[in-house]
């Protein structure tokens, strides 16, 4: 009905669920339950085949035993039958009553003797004797009976002995075997299900433990890994996959913290300018011209903040800043010196020929700005920003006359969060220099420190030419 519920007498009736839907609902929800159900189903099919085969073999064996007993009795009765004469004679013995129990003796097709109260069973014996030879049949006459014929040959006459045996005890034994095997099957299936659940539970326990550990380690960006622990060989690939996922999570968290720190670091300067302008404007009444100037400064700072956010977010998304554009180096450097809060006692000199870098203007500002802010933080008297050509592009040198970088710290200079002396009284989180190098490398450039320059510090920005 294409999934549409039929409407009968204005009432919408839900369609009956299909067999597949019912099986899906009844299927276990857990892997442990599903594996246990598979093991139980497999064991049940195997038990069914074994039970049928066992009971078939047991029934055949019981019938064979009944036939052997019948033939033994027939052979004993045949010793009392005299076929040496022209007619068949039955000799009298001391155990006639035992031998005559369910025994028929025929001279050809003529019945000589039959058991008392044989009833309809004699008809079956007559038919069996009439067919001749050694034969056995099963008849249900007032109960299951097995009849076998045994020919007795003589010189001048032939006789046939037919013996019968009640199969009720044999059938009872077969039924007992069947019930016993079914009971054993039920016990075995219950044990199989219980042991399978126990074994699967124990086998899946390391997986559950690894899942809990992975959840815990991913939440705190732990350095613990499953490769450091001993696990079964079957779980080695799972541990390797989880380790790779944890490494990616840790990398993402580190990048997230790094981006957050870099945004905070870069937005601090324009935000400080906005706060300072607002404080100055609110200190006392201002003229319209002063108010417009304040608005212009705030607008420029806000635009700078937006540019900073766009540049850093683009780098975080793409991993490589390949946006086309060129930047005039000298105007960009001069604008930076006007925007930054440079202490009054410092002299900043921007020099060099008219050059263009093969990067957008906003990116050039973000690369040079941390270096210039760092120079303003440590310089004593003056800072020189010099642009010049290089064989592989253009370079910008940021030189200050401060104390320079301590040689033991030079190897950690561009590592995020590291400072040579955190207690030197200067603000900073140790993110500016790593940010400048990372942005320069994203554009195909580099930021390096010249340890041979003394006194002070010299940082070199290498960029492709525009």
Secondary structure per residue as TSV (DSSP state, phi and psi in degrees):
chain	resnum	aa	ss	phi	psi
A	1	X	-	360.0	16.9
A	2	X	T	59.2	28.5
A	3	X	T	77.5	6.8
A	4	X	-	-93.8	128.8
A	5	X	-	-73.0	131.8
A	6	X	-	-71.5	152.0
A	7	X	E	-112.6	119.4
A	8	X	E	-122.5	119.7
A	9	X	T	55.5	38.5
A	10	X	T	80.1	0.4
A	11	X	E	-112.9	127.9
A	12	X	E	-83.9	124.0
A	13	X	-	-105.6	136.4
A	14	X	-	-76.2	136.8
A	15	X	-	-68.1	153.8
A	16	X	-	-67.9	139.3
A	17	X	-	-67.6	146.6
A	18	X	-	-75.9	168.1
A	19	X	H	-62.8	-40.5
A	20	X	H	-62.3	-39.9
A	21	X	H	-65.9	-40.4
A	22	X	H	-64.4	-43.2
A	23	X	H	-63.7	-36.7
A	24	X	H	-65.9	-37.7
A	25	X	H	-69.6	-36.6
A	26	X	H	-81.0	-13.3
A	27	X	S	-66.1	142.1
A	28	X	-	-60.3	148.0
A	29	X	S	-86.2	-22.9
A	30	X	S	-100.6	153.5
A	31	X	H	-63.3	-36.2
A	32	X	H	-61.3	-44.6
A	33	X	H	-66.5	-38.1
A	34	X	H	-68.2	-43.9
A	35	X	H	-64.0	-38.7
A	36	X	H	-64.8	-39.1
A	37	X	H	-66.9	-39.7
A	38	X	H	-62.7	-44.8
A	39	X	H	-63.5	-39.9
A	40	X	H	-65.4	-43.2
A	41	X	H	-63.9	-43.5
A	42	X	H	-63.1	-44.4
A	43	X	H	-64.5	-37.9
A	44	X	H	-64.1	-43.5
A	45	X	H	-63.2	-42.7
A	46	X	H	-64.1	-43.4
A	47	X	H	-62.7	-38.7
A	48	X	H	-62.5	-46.0
A	49	X	H	-63.4	-45.2
A	50	X	H	-65.0	-39.4
A	51	X	H	-65.6	-44.9
A	52	X	H	-62.1	-44.9
A	53	X	H	-64.5	-43.1
A	54	X	H	-63.1	-46.2
A	55	X	H	-69.8	-31.4
A	56	X	H	-66.0	-43.6
A	57	X	H	-65.4	-42.4
A	58	X	H	-63.8	-41.5
A	59	X	H	-63.4	-41.8
A	60	X	H	-64.3	-38.5
A	61	X	H	-66.4	-41.9
A	62	X	H	-63.8	-39.8
A	63	X	H	-65.8	-38.1
A	64	X	H	-63.6	-39.5
A	65	X	H	-63.6	-40.9
A	66	X	H	-63.9	-41.4
A	67	X	H	-64.4	-40.4
A	68	X	H	-61.7	-40.4
A	69	X	H	-66.8	-41.1
A	70	X	H	-63.3	-41.9
A	71	X	H	-68.6	-35.1
A	72	X	H	-64.0	-44.0
A	73	X	H	-64.8	-40.6
A	74	X	H	-63.3	-39.1
A	75	X	H	-65.3	-37.2
A	76	X	H	-67.0	-40.4
A	77	X	H	-68.7	-34.9
A	78	X	H	-61.6	-24.9
A	79	X	T	-70.5	-16.6
A	80	X	T	-96.6	0.4
A	81	X	E	-103.6	124.8
A	82	X	E	-101.1	116.1
A	83	X	-	-116.5	19.4
A	84	X	S	-77.8	-23.0
A	85	X	S	-94.1	-170.2
A	86	X	S	-74.0	-22.4
A	87	X	S	-123.0	159.7
A	88	X	-	-86.3	129.1
A	89	X	E	-120.7	144.1
A	90	X	E	-101.9	119.5
A	91	X	-	-82.2	148.4
A	92	X	-	-88.6	136.6
A	93	X	-	-129.3	173.4
A	94	X	T	-73.5	-20.0
A	95	X	T	-115.1	41.8
A	96	X	H	-60.9	-36.7
A	97	X	H	-64.9	-38.2
A	98	X	H	-71.9	-38.6
A	99	X	H	-73.9	-29.9
A	100	X	T	-81.3	-3.2
A	101	X	T	-69.8	115.7
A	102	X	T	52.7	49.0
A	103	X	E	-129.8	134.9
A	104	X	E	-121.8	135.6
A	105	X	E	-120.5	129.4
A	106	X	E	-122.8	143.1
A	107	X	E	-104.8	97.0
A	108	X	T	68.5	-113.1
A	109	X	T	-109.9	6.0
A	110	X	E	-89.2	123.8
A	111	X	E	-76.3	121.9
A	112	X	E	-95.2	-45.1
A	113	X	E	-141.3	148.0
A	114	X	-	-144.8	156.2
A	115	X	-	-71.7	149.9
A	116	X	T	-65.4	145.0
A	117	X	T	56.0	40.2
A	118	X	-	-73.8	-36.0
A	119	X	T	64.8	-140.4
A	120	X	T	-63.2	-16.8
A	121	X	H	-65.8	-24.7
A	122	X	H	-65.4	-34.6
A	123	X	H	-62.3	-39.2
A	124	X	H	-66.9	-41.5
A	125	X	H	-64.4	-39.3
A	126	X	H	-60.6	-45.4
A	127	X	H	-64.6	-39.9
A	128	X	H	-66.9	-41.2
A	129	X	H	-67.6	-35.3
A	130	X	H	-66.3	-25.6
A	131	X	H	-79.2	-21.7
A	132	X	-	74.4	167.4
A	133	X	S	75.6	-176.9
A	134	X	S	-91.9	112.2
A	135	X	E	-139.0	156.3
A	136	X	E	-136.7	137.2
A	137	X	E	-136.4	160.5
A	138	X	E	-114.2	129.9
A	139	X	E	-128.7	144.0
A	140	X	E	-107.8	88.4
A	141	X	S	-125.1	104.8
A	142	X	S	51.7	38.8
A	143	X	S	122.9	161.6
A	144	X	E	-75.5	131.6
A	145	X	E	-132.4	148.5
A	146	X	E	-116.1	128.0
A	147	X	E	-121.9	138.2
A	148	X	E	-133.0	141.8
A	149	X	E	-106.8	142.5
A	150	X	E	-132.8	111.0
A	151	X	E	-73.6	143.6
A	152	X	E	-122.1	110.1
A	153	X	E	-96.1	143.0
A	154	X	-	-130.0	-174.6
A	155	X	S	-71.4	-42.4
A	156	X	S	-120.8	-9.8
A	157	X	-	-144.3	154.2
A	158	X	E	-123.0	144.4
A	159	X	E	-127.7	162.6
A	160	X	E	-133.0	131.5
A	161	X	E	-110.2	126.2
A	162	X	E	-115.6	126.2
A	163	X	E	-118.0	149.6
A	164	X	E	-128.2	151.3
A	165	X	E	-142.7	132.8
A	166	X	E	-72.6	124.5
A	167	X	-	-90.2	3.0
A	168	X	H	-57.3	-46.8
A	169	X	H	-60.8	-37.2
A	170	X	H	-68.6	-42.8
A	171	X	H	-62.1	-38.6
A	172	X	H	-63.1	-41.3
A	173	X	H	-64.4	-40.4
A	174	X	H	-64.5	-41.5
A	175	X	H	-63.7	-40.0
A	176	X	H	-62.8	-42.0
A	177	X	H	-62.3	-40.7
A	178	X	H	-63.7	-47.2
A	179	X	H	-63.0	-41.4
A	180	X	H	-63.2	-42.0
A	181	X	H	-67.2	-37.5
A	182	X	H	-64.9	-41.9
A	183	X	H	-63.3	-41.7
A	184	X	H	-63.8	-38.9
A	185	X	H	-61.6	-43.7
A	186	X	H	-61.8	-43.6
A	187	X	H	-64.1	-43.2
A	188	X	H	-64.4	-39.6
A	189	X	H	-66.0	-41.6
A	190	X	H	-62.4	-44.1
A	191	X	H	-65.3	-40.0
A	192	X	H	-61.3	-44.8
A	193	X	H	-64.6	-44.8
A	194	X	H	-65.8	-44.5
A	195	X	H	-67.8	-36.2
A	196	X	H	-64.9	-44.4
A	197	X	H	-61.3	-41.4
A	198	X	H	-65.4	-45.5
A	199	X	H	-66.5	-43.3
A	200	X	H	-65.5	-39.5
A	201	X	H	-60.2	-43.9
A	202	X	H	-68.4	-36.1
A	203	X	H	-68.8	-35.1
A	204	X	H	-85.5	-7.7
A	205	X	H	-60.0	-42.9
A	206	X	H	-61.5	-34.1
A	207	X	H	-65.0	-43.3
A	208	X	H	-64.1	-40.3
A	209	X	H	-64.4	-43.4
A	210	X	H	-64.0	-37.4
A	211	X	H	-63.3	-45.7
A	212	X	H	-62.8	-41.7
A	213	X	H	-65.5	-41.5
A	214	X	H	-63.0	-40.7
A	215	X	H	-62.0	-44.2
A	216	X	H	-66.7	-44.8
A	217	X	H	-68.0	-35.6
A	218	X	H	-69.5	-28.9
A	219	X	H	-70.8	-31.5
A	220	X	H	-111.4	7.9
A	221	X	T	53.5	46.0
A	222	X	-	-70.6	155.9
A	223	X	-	-90.3	0.0
A	224	X	-	-67.5	141.6
A	225	X	-	-138.2	154.7
A	226	X	G	-73.2	-21.7
A	227	X	G	-65.3	-18.6
A	228	X	G	-83.6	-11.1
A	229	X	S	-108.4	159.6
A	230	X	-	-92.8	126.1
A	231	X	-	-134.9	159.8
A	232	X	-	-57.8	155.0
A	233	X	G	-60.2	-33.1
A	234	X	G	-65.1	-24.7
A	235	X	G	-97.5	3.0
A	236	X	H	-64.2	-45.1
A	237	X	H	-65.7	-38.4
A	238	X	H	-62.2	-44.0
A	239	X	H	-61.8	-39.9
A	240	X	H	-64.3	-42.2
A	241	X	H	-64.7	-43.2
A	242	X	H	-64.3	-37.9
A	243	X	H	-62.3	-42.3
A	244	X	H	-63.5	-40.5
A	245	X	H	-65.0	-42.5
A	246	X	H	-63.5	-38.0
A	247	X	H	-64.2	-41.4
A	248	X	H	-65.9	-40.1
A	249	X	H	-63.3	-43.5
A	250	X	H	-63.6	-39.8
A	251	X	H	-64.4	-42.9
A	252	X	H	-63.3	-42.9
A	253	X	H	-64.2	-39.3
A	254	X	H	-65.4	-41.7
A	255	X	H	-64.5	-37.7
A	256	X	H	-64.0	-46.2
A	257	X	H	-64.1	-38.8
A	258	X	H	-64.4	-44.9
A	259	X	H	-62.8	-42.4
A	260	X	H	-60.8	-45.3
A	261	X	H	-64.7	-40.8
A	262	X	H	-66.6	-41.5
A	263	X	H	-61.3	-43.4
A	264	X	H	-61.7	-43.2
A	265	X	H	-63.7	-45.6
A	266	X	H	-77.3	-30.5
A	267	X	H	-81.1	-11.5
A	268	X	H	-63.4	-42.2
A	269	X	H	-67.1	-52.7
A	270	X	H	-64.7	-32.8
A	271	X	H	-67.4	-38.1
A	272	X	H	-62.7	-38.0
A	273	X	H	-64.5	-40.7
A	274	X	H	-63.3	-45.4
A	275	X	H	-63.7	-41.4
A	276	X	H	-64.6	-42.2
A	277	X	H	-64.7	-40.3
A	278	X	H	-66.9	-40.4
A	279	X	H	-63.1	-42.7
A	280	X	H	-64.9	-40.2
A	281	X	H	-68.7	-33.0
A	282	X	H	-85.2	-9.3
A	283	X	H	-64.8	-40.3
A	284	X	S	-155.4	165.6
A	285	X	-	-57.3	140.7
A	286	X	-	-119.8	157.3
A	287	X	-	-78.9	170.6
A	288	X	H	-63.7	-38.8
A	289	X	H	-64.3	-41.3
A	290	X	H	-66.0	-36.9
A	291	X	H	-65.3	-42.8
A	292	X	H	-64.1	-37.5
A	293	X	H	-64.2	-40.8
A	294	X	H	-62.3	-41.9
A	295	X	H	-62.1	-39.1
A	296	X	H	-65.2	-41.1
A	297	X	H	-64.6	-44.2
A	298	X	H	-63.7	-41.0
A	299	X	H	-63.4	-42.2
A	300	X	H	-64.4	-40.2
A	301	X	H	-66.1	-40.4
A	302	X	H	-65.2	-40.7
A	303	X	H	-62.7	-38.6
A	304	X	H	-63.9	-40.3
A	305	X	H	-63.7	-40.0
A	306	X	H	-66.3	-39.8
A	307	X	H	-63.8	-41.3
A	308	X	H	-60.8	-47.2
A	309	X	H	-62.2	-44.7
A	310	X	H	-62.4	-43.4
A	311	X	H	-64.6	-48.1
A	312	X	H	-69.8	-37.2
A	313	X	H	-69.6	-37.9
A	314	X	H	-61.8	-41.5
A	315	X	H	-65.5	-39.0
A	316	X	H	-67.4	-34.7
A	317	X	H	-77.0	-45.0
A	318	X	H	-92.7	-28.3
A	319	X	S	78.5	-10.5
A	320	X	S	-151.3	126.3
A	321	X	-	-88.6	95.7
A	322	X	-	-111.9	16.2
A	323	X	-	-65.6	135.9
A	324	X	-	-69.2	153.6
A	325	X	-	154.1	157.1
A	326	X	-	-130.9	153.9
A	327	X	E	-130.2	132.7
A	328	X	E	-76.0	121.1
A	329	X	H	-69.5	-51.2
A	330	X	H	-62.1	-49.6
A	331	X	H	-59.3	-36.2
A	332	X	H	-66.2	-42.7
A	333	X	H	-66.7	-39.4
A	334	X	H	-65.5	-39.2
A	335	X	H	-64.7	-36.9
A	336	X	H	-62.3	-41.1
A	337	X	H	-66.0	-24.7
A	338	X	H	-81.8	-32.2
A	339	X	H	-80.6	-39.3
A	340	X	S	-69.0	150.9
A	341	X	-	-83.3	89.2
A	342	X	-	-90.8	127.2
A	343	X	-	-55.9	149.8
A	344	X	T	-65.9	-26.2
A	345	X	T	-82.9	-2.5
A	346	X	-	-100.6	144.4
A	347	X	E	-112.9	123.0
A	348	X	E	-108.4	124.7
A	349	X	E	-115.2	125.9
A	350	X	E	-112.0	123.3
A	351	X	E	-143.6	160.8
A	352	X	E	135.3	166.8
A	353	X	-	-75.3	172.3
A	354	X	-	-75.9	112.7
A	355	X	-	-130.0	157.8
A	356	X	E	-125.1	135.6
A	357	X	E	-99.7	145.8
A	358	X	S	-82.4	45.4
A	359	X	S	-138.2	157.9
A	360	X	-	-62.8	155.4
A	361	X	H	-60.9	-42.4
A	362	X	H	-62.2	-36.7
A	363	X	H	-70.0	-40.2
A	364	X	H	-61.0	-40.3
A	365	X	H	-61.8	-42.6
A	366	X	H	-69.2	-26.9
A	367	X	H	-77.1	-45.8
A	368	X	H	-81.6	-29.9
A	369	X	H	-56.9	-47.5
A	370	X	H	-62.5	-34.1
A	371	X	H	-69.6	-40.6
A	372	X	H	-69.7	-39.7
A	373	X	H	-64.0	-37.8
A	374	X	H	-66.3	-39.2
A	375	X	H	-66.0	-39.9
A	376	X	H	-63.1	-29.5
A	377	X	H	-72.6	-32.0
A	378	X	H	-115.6	-11.2
A	379	X	-	-68.6	149.8
A	380	X	S	-90.3	-50.3
A	381	X	S	-126.2	-51.8
A	382	X	E	-138.0	158.3
A	383	X	E	-130.9	136.0
A	384	X	E	-119.6	127.6
A	385	X	E	-115.3	112.7
A	386	X	E	-121.7	130.0
A	387	X	E	-108.0	140.3
A	388	X	E	-157.7	163.3
A	389	X	E	-79.0	155.6
A	390	X	E	-137.4	160.8
A	391	X	T	-58.4	-30.8
A	392	X	T	-107.9	14.4
A	393	X	E	152.8	-134.7
A	394	X	E	-126.4	157.8
A	395	X	E	-134.4	149.8
A	396	X	E	-127.4	121.6
A	397	X	E	-102.0	129.8
A	398	X	E	-112.6	111.7
A	399	X	E	-121.0	133.9
A	400	X	E	-129.3	162.9
A	401	X	-	-105.4	30.6
A	402	X	S	-80.4	-162.6
A	403	X	-	-74.1	-10.6
A	404	X	-	80.2	-177.0
A	405	X	-	-97.4	127.3
A	406	X	-	-58.1	132.4
A	407	X	G	-54.5	-40.2
A	408	X	G	-63.3	-23.0
A	409	X	G	-93.8	-5.1
A	410	X	G	-60.5	-35.0
A	411	X	G	-70.0	-21.1
A	412	X	G	-105.6	12.6
A	413	X	T	-62.3	-37.4
A	414	X	T	-104.1	19.4
A	415	X	S	-91.1	131.0
A	416	X	T	-60.4	136.2
A	417	X	T	83.5	3.7
A	418	X	-	-106.0	134.9
A	419	X	-	-130.8	148.1
A	420	X	S	-64.7	-41.7
A	421	X	-	-143.1	93.5
A	422	X	T	-61.8	-21.5
A	423	X	T	-100.0	27.2
A	424	X	S	-83.2	1.0
A	425	X	S	89.0	-1.2
A	426	X	-	-100.2	139.3
A	427	X	-	-73.6	151.0
A	428	X	-	153.8	148.6
A	429	X	-	-112.8	6.1
A	430	X	S	73.1	29.5
A	431	X	-	-113.6	-15.4
A	432	X	H	-65.9	-51.6
A	433	X	H	-64.8	-45.2
A	434	X	H	-59.5	-36.8
A	435	X	H	-65.2	-44.0
A	436	X	H	-60.2	-45.4
A	437	X	H	-64.9	-42.8
A	438	X	H	-64.3	-41.9
A	439	X	H	-66.8	-38.2
A	440	X	H	-65.1	-42.9
A	441	X	H	-65.9	-33.7
A	442	X	H	-63.2	-27.8
A	443	X	T	-97.0	9.8
A	444	X	T	86.3	16.6
A	445	X	-	-114.8	-158.7
A	446	X	E	-160.1	152.4
A	447	X	E	-124.1	124.5
A	448	X	E	-130.3	162.6
A	449	X	E	-111.8	134.4
A	450	X	-	-95.7	100.3
A	451	X	T	-71.9	-14.2
A	452	X	T	-85.8	-6.8
A	453	X	-	-81.8	125.2
A	454	X	-	-142.3	150.8
A	455	X	S	-78.9	171.2
A	456	X	S	87.3	-156.7
A	457	X	E	-134.2	147.1
A	458	X	E	-133.9	119.9
A	459	X	E	-111.4	138.9
A	460	X	E	-117.6	125.8
A	461	X	E	-105.7	119.4
A	462	X	E	-107.5	126.2
A	463	X	E	-136.2	155.7
A	464	X	-	-67.3	149.0
A	465	X	B	-75.5	150.5
A	466	X	-	-84.0	360.0
